[in-house]
């Protein structure tokens, strides 16, 4: 065992010439040397110069003395390590051996030393740098671990300068050899760039500096320096050089940073912005070059995502320019990969987008206004093709954006304006750049509406036409105005066509006008063949949409001046004025049938629809509009008897037509006297419990010759011959007798309603009649409800108040029907003993699509709830209508969805099946 191996601490011995005689493993490990690197080496070469004074005197002294010194040992890993040493002569040496000194490291903090070495290695690693030292005499190289990694060698191998030169690229080898030789000969420094060929085939670029140590430095015979891995920087420079012209010319700021966030390359715009030359920036960290700002913060925040995950980053920042003005900048970070796919750095692109962001903000503001405005907006390209519409456009016209994109605005043409009107419009638009005026257009459902329109042409900066913009607003009154009420009274809610009331008024006016001009006219009654089959098999929603489509198709097949109306159900009326002869009428009928031959798509169903047409064209009937309608209906029945899908022109002579009309009236009188009129019962339900809540009685007239006569037609004829009161009284008495029978047999009829006509009210004995009927049917009073039209409150306000009070004393319920068409003040309703309100069917039929009708329904329900009145809906046909009414607070309704009108026997079976016997209902509170 050697002397040093037995020592408890790090030590070494020196020969008489102050060279190392031996060193213990602890010393070698701390300083990173091998035993051969130290033994025989001058002690002065292991420490910094100027710290060995007194060692020779100590060695020659005969006294037993020692020295304590603070030295700094040079580490093979680079740098130096501090230590306190005790130096003394070695005692008890064999006789004849030369004197030696022992150097004992009394205070060398191993952990501190190792930490210092780790810090140094880490710093060098981050910088991709390494220290090296060359023994000139032997050619041996001592270097840090990073140096070996750069060259692809193992730190455990001995490496010589000749072996290292073999790793240098052949084209650079002469440069490296020459630099080393000149440094050795001239004791000067060198700074070179060269390529290294690693054993794994990789080619790395290195930047190397070195110089020979002076002979008086204690490191005589050696040279040392550092090497830096610049592969990534070189790649960035080559990439930038490849696009040098583009990168230099662009106003974007472009830079490349490595994994240590050091700037390896930057273009002119980047350097100009930070105000520093290229040589002062390259190699600096981003924060040192650019300072702490928004750009630096963004890059450091996202550096990990770019380098580790390979993500590209795009973010905006706001920064001050040279004038301290705030600017918007878009920062893009792109990972840069080497030929092996490894991320070696990040390319930074900074673009000034202030003008772009300002434009985007203005565009967003304009888009918000565009979408929120109540005026319709339509934008076309230069050729007049629609490229954009707003939400108000859809609300006004009924067309969704997807339906009109790529179409021409002529899609909305109502055909009410002449060609000259549009020629003048476009001439003014192209010459002056704008047009403003009023125009009639057509909605998707075929309704013609009046609008105020402004059109402007949009030119680009060069004056080239790029767009036309149209802004329009519907010229209509408020939803609750008298005009709106007039619309509701005279127009069909489903098709937006005139209803029967308006059709008859226009026909009457046309007859008078035609009489003065001696111009004949024609009335067409059009009926869809087998339409009931569509409703029963496909549902009312498809049936309704089919009616809308048919209305639009018929409207397109006639002149704008012709009047098309929906009379009832699937029946339409057409008024053609100033016809020349029967041939023209025949041509019109054929044109209508031809228009209907095209199959119609409705909700993915291809429907084939035929029409039967009855036509009245009789010069002797011009003084009676009802006679003309009767003639057209008679002609229609003739078509149906002949197999449908055709047309027939009535050729009845005037006196014969009048005789036929009188015959209808006589039939009505006879059927009334014989009791051939019937009552049908329309159940009403509580939609929440789906239980029958009430039943309404309606008069039905059907003959073998004429078939079923529409109620409005029958009532019109009854009023004409003075039978309205007789029929209404008969209906009241029959209803009460039937209700008495049901209640006596225990049927659960909660209440029964019957309508009261205006003549019954105005005769003055209604209360007396009701009292007599109730006396004959004692169970009826608490469950009888009489319906009065809301319009009667306005026409007979004083009389109706007296009648209502009398009925209330009889414990008879009172409700107003056809509510929504009139102008009844809530205060009037509150003063009268009214039990409930029934919403007019036209409002219900328009749900859920019409915003105007929905607003009226919501207002009526809210008013009824505030006045504590029952609210009923008439005409419910779809689930959408049902659930919308329930959501609004109306749970009582009647309509085809629940049941068609039933005979008394069928109603009994409907409300009380044969296998179920019900007890009489509890009496209702009056």
Beta strands, then each sheet from edge to edge (+ up, - down):
strand 1: 11-14
strand 2: 20-23
strand 3: 66-74
strand 4: 80-89
strand 5: 101-107
strand 6: 129-135
strand 7: 140-143
strand 8: 159-160
strand 9: 189-197
strand 10: 203-212
strand 11: 222-229
strand 12: 253-258
strand 13: 263-266
strand 14: 313-320
strand 15: 326-337
strand 16: 343-352
strand 17: 376-381
strand 18: 386-389
strand 19: 434-442
strand 20: 448-459
strand 21: 465-474
strand 22: 521-528
strand 23: 563-568
strand 24: 571-577
strand 25: 600-602
strand 26: 605-607
strand 27: 611-616
strand 28: 647-650
strand 29: 678-686
strand 30: 691-703
strand 31: 707-709
strand 32: 752-755
strand 33: 784-789
strand 34: 813-819
strand 35: 836-839
strand 36: 870-874
strand 37: 892-894
sheet 1: 2+ 1- 5+ 4- 3+
sheet 2: 8+ 7- 6+ 11- 10+ 9-
sheet 3: 13+ 12- 16+ 15- 14+
sheet 4: 18+ 17- 21+ 20- 19+
sheet 5: 23+ 24- 22+ 27- 28-
sheet 6: 25+ 26-
sheet 7: 31+ 30- 29+ 37- 36- 35- 34- 33- 32-
end
